[in-house]
């Protein structure tokens, strides 16, 4: 540090009023406080606009109401400092240490906190609009009612942080750690939570219109009363972050409703064990269904069968017009059919290669549920395609009409006296 810089530092340490007067008279002079030792210094109200306190030690310093606009605080030590109502708009705080710092009502618009340590910091009511907190550590930080519109919190650590009532409109929280965080009544409209960890986080009463919650990790502790409509519209509430996006689309997007309606009128679920040598059969059925104007959806039993897989099949089966099940040479009893057939009153058309036998439990399904049609044997994919409309689609549609009529039959109420 040069003699001129030492002189600046001496004035700053002794008399903030004199410092501010000097700054007013020498506004064009650069202020270089790099590496300065200002521990416990009383800098309340100091004008440090565009100053360079890079790597300075400001631990425990009183910077209340200080002007740090565009100050270069890169790697500065601010642990335990008081920055209450300080103005850090556009300040560079990357790699800075602010553990336990008091930033109550501080103005931090556009400040850069990349990789900064803000563990346990008090940022209650702080203005962090457009602040960059990329990879920052905010574990246990108090961000109650903080204004964080358009802030970048990608990959930040907000473990157990208090974000209740915070405004996170349009904020980026890609892969952010929100484990145990409290976001009760926070504004998350247009916020991105893609791949964020929300294990045991609290989202009660959040406003989430336009929220992106793709592939979020973990299960929130509470996600009740999520408001999915804009502020100026009547509130519609749901209780699941990921379901919320779908429900909103159903309420407001005719195209989504049309898609669901199309699946119900044209969707055909194809189930089978499509090994490499039998892939031609799958392709032939699928191509012919497409040519005839249907929407084929294919599930292969050779895939690992787990709960999610089976539940997905059940969901699509319930939406489909009918199901084609190739039961040729199963390696094990297809759990999907045994789970789906009893629960959905829709046509199931079983097909099988000549010379093969269905699995043992299949005859029981046919005997108990008349919506499982007679099994169709085929010798090749080419002949199967030739008769697909006549031997598979038409019988399935006829059974569909029959089942629909049966569902509409009104059950009569009987009276005990009729039997006396």
N, C-alpha and C positions, 0 to 999 in steps of 0.2 A: 504494500500500500504506500503510495507517494505521500509527501509531506502535505500536499493540498488535500488529499483524501483523509489523512489523519486529522487535519484541521476541521474538515467537515464533520467527521465522526465526533470530535471533541465538543463542537457546538451542539450537535444533536443530543449527546449524552447529558449535557448540563442544562440546556434551556430550550424547550420545544418552541416557546413563543419566539425566541431569537432565531431559531432554525427556520420557522415558517416565514419570518420577516426576510431572512436571507434568501430563501427560495423565491419569494415574491419579487425580490430585486434582481435575482440571478437565475431566472427561469430557463435560460438557454444553457446553463452549466450542467453537465452530466454529473449525476450523483452515483458514485461507485462505492458501495459498502460491501463488496464481495469479501466473504470470510470474516466480517466484523463480529466482534464479541459484544453483543448487546443483551446478555442475559439479565433478566429482572429489571431491565431499563424501563423507565416511565416515559413512554412515547405517545401518551394519550393525545389524540388530535393532530399528530404529526403529519406534515405533508411529505409523503414519500412517493408521490406520483412519478412513475417511470424510473424510479430508483433501481439500482442493481444490488440487492442484498443477497445475491447468489451465495449459497453455502454459508450464510451468516447464521450465528447462533442467537436466536431470539427466544430461547426457552424462558417461560415465565414472564416475558415482557408484557407490559401494558400497552396494547395498541388500540385501545377503545377509541372508536370514531376516527381512527387514522385513515388517511387517504393513501391507499396502496394501488390505485388504478394503474394497470399495466406494469406494475412492479415485477421485477424478475426475482422471484423467490425460489428458483430452482434449487432443490436439495437443501433448502433452509430448514433449520431446526426450530419448530414453533410449539414444541410440546408444552402444554400448560399455559400457553400464551392467552391473553385476553384480547380477542378481536371483536368484541361486542360492538355492533353497529358500524364496524369498519367497512370501508368501501374497497373491495378487491376486484372490481369489475375488470375483466380482461387480464388479471394477474396470472403469472406463470408460476404454478405451484407443483409442477411435476417432480416426483420423488421427494417432495417435502415431507417432514414429519410433524403432524399436527395432533398427535395422540393426546386426548383429553383437552384439546383446545376449546375455548369458549368462542363460538362464532354466532352467538345469539343475535338474530335480526341483522346479521352481516349481509352486505350487498356483494354477491359473487358472480354476477351475470357474466357469462363468457369466460370465467376463470378456468385455467387448466390445472387439473389435479391428477394427471396421469401417473399411476403407480404411487400416489401419495398415501401416507399412513395417517388416517383420520379415526383410528380406533377410539371409541368412547368420546369422540368430539361432540360438543353441543352445537348443533346447527338448527336448533329450534327457530322456526319462522325465518330462516335465512333465505335470501334470494339467490338461487343457483340456476337461474334461467340460462339455458344453453351451455352450462358448465361442462367441462370435459373431465369425467371421473373414471376414465377408462382404466381398468385394472386396479383402481384405488381400493384400499382397505378401510371399510366403514363399519367394521364389526362393533356391534353394541352402540353405534352412534345415535344421537338424538336428533332425528330429522322431522320431529312432529311439526306439522303444518308448514314445512319447508316448501318454497316455490321452486319447482324443478322442471318447469316446462321446457321441453326439447333437450333436456340434459342427456349426456352420453354416459351411461353406467355399465356399458358392456364389460363383462368379465369382472365386475367389481364384487367385493365381498361385503355383503350386508347382513351377515349372520347376526340374528337377534337384534337387528337395528329397529328403532321406532320410527316408522314412516306413517303413523296414523295421521289422517287429515292432510297428508302431503299432496301437492299438485304435481303429478307426473305426466301431464298431458303431452303426448308425442315423444316421451322419453324412450331411450334405447336401453333395454336391459337384457341383451342377448347373452345367454349363458351366465347371467348374474346369479350369485349365491344369495337367495332370499330365505334360507333355512331359518325357521323360527322368527322371522321378521313380522312385525305388526304393521299391516297396511289398512287397518280398519278405517273405513270412510274415505280412503284415499281416492283421488281422481286419477284413473288409469285410462282415460279415453285416448284412443289412438296410440297407446303405449305398446311397445314390442316386448313380449316376454318369451320369445322363441328360445327353447332349450334352457330356460331358467330353472334353477332348483328351488321349488316351492314347498319342500318338505316341512310340515308343521307351521307353515306361514298362515297368518290370519288375514282374510280378505273381506271380512264382514262389511256389507253395505257399500262396497266399492262401486264407483261409476266406471263401467268398462266398455262403453260404446266405442266400437272400432278397435278393440283390443286384439292383438295378435298373440295367440297362446299355443302355437304349434309345438308339439313334442316337448311340453314342459315335463320336468323331472320331479318325482316325489308326489306326495299327497298333502294338500293343505290341511291345517287343523280346523279351519272354518272358512267356508266360502258361500255362506248364505246371504240371501237378499242382494245379489249382484244386479245392479241396474244396467240393462243393456240398451236402453233408449237414450237419445240425446236429451240435454237439459230442458229444452223447450217442449218436449213431448211427454205425454202421460207415462209414468214410470212402469216399465215391465221388468219384473225381477225373476231371476233363476238362481239355482244353487250349485252351479258347476262352471268353472272357467272355460273348459273345453266345449261343453255342451252349449254354452252361451252363444258362441259364434254361429252354430248351426240353427239354434232357435231364432236368432235375429234374422238370418237369411230366410227362414220359413215365413216369418211374419212380414217381411218387407221385399222379398225378391220373387216375383212371379216365375222367373226362369227356374229357380230351385224347386218350386212347387210343381212346375211342369216336368222337371226331371223325375221327381218321385212318381208322378202320375204316369209318365212314360214307362218307367220300370215296372209298375203294376200292370200296365196293359201290354207291354212288349218284352219284358224281361224273362229270360229263360236261363235257369241255373243248371249248369252241366257238372255233374259229379262223376268221378271215375278214378281208376288207377292208371294214369297215362304214362306208362314206361316208354322208353325210347322207341321200341319196336311198334308201340301202339299209338304213337303220336299222330300218325296219319288219320286215325279214326277221329280223334279230337278235332284236328284241323278241318276234316271233311264236314263234321256236324256243325262246327262253328261257322264255317264259310257258307253253308247252305242256309242256316238260320239267318245270317246277315242278309243273304240274297233275298230271302222271303220277308225281310223287313222287321225281323226280331232283334232283340238286344241280348246276345249270349254273354253269360258270365261263367267263367271256368274255375273250378277248384279241383285240385289233384290230390287224391288220397295218399300219394307217395310223399307228400310233404309231412313234416313232423306234426302230429296232432296234439294240440294243447287247448286249454280252455278258450283262449282268445280266438283261435282258429275256428273251433267248433261254434262259438257264439256268433262269429261273423257269418258263417254259413247259415245258421239259424235265422239271423236277421235278414239276409238276402233271400232266403227261401220264403220267408213271410211276406216279402215284397214282390215275389215273382209270380208270373202268370202260371207257369208249371215248371217241373223239374225233370230233367233227363238224367238217369243214373245208370252208368255203365258198370255192371257188377261182375264183369269178366275177371276171373282168376284173382280174387282178392287175397292178399297175403294174410289178412286178419279181418275179423268182422268189422265192417265200416261203422265206427261209432256215430258218424254224422247222420247216417240214415236212421239208426235206432233212436237217436235223439230228436231228429227233425220230424220224421213221419208222424209220430203220435201227437205232436204239438201243432201241426199245421194242416188244416183241411184244404189242401191244394193238390192237384194231380201230380203224381209221381209216375214217370214212364220208365220202367226198367228195361235195359237192353243188355244182350249178352252174346258173346262170340259162340258160334256153333261148336259143339264138342266140350264146352265148359259148363261147370255147374255153379249155381249161386251159393253164397255162404249159407250155413245151416239155419240161421235165424231169419233169413229173408222170407221163407214161406209163412212164418208166423206173422210177419208184417202184412203180407198180402191177405192173410186170412182175417186179420183183425180190422184192417182199415181198407175200405173199398175204394179209397182214392189212390191206392197203389194199383195201377193197371196191370193187365197181363204182360208177362215178360216177352219181349220181341227178340228172337234169335236172328243173327245176321252172319253172313259168310265173309263179307268184305265191306270196306268203307264205301266202295262205289255203289254196290247194290243197296246199302243202307241209305245213302243219299237219295237214290232214285225213289225210295218209298217213304222218305222222312215225312213228307207232308201228309200222305195218306195214312201211314201206319203209326206215326208218332204224334204229329201236330194236331190233326183232326180229332183223334180220340181224346187227346188231352183237352182240347177246347170244348168238346162235348161234355166231358166230365166236369170241366170248370163251370159250364152253364148249369149242370145238374146240381153241383155243390152250392152255387150261388142261390139257386131256387130253394134249396133245402135250408140255407141260412136265413132266408126271408120268411119261412113258414112261421107263423105266430103260434107259440105254444099255448094250449088252452088251459084254463084253470079249472080243476075238478073240485067238487064239493063232497064233503062226507055224507050229506043226506042223500046223495044220488046212489049210495051203496046200502042204504038202510032199507 
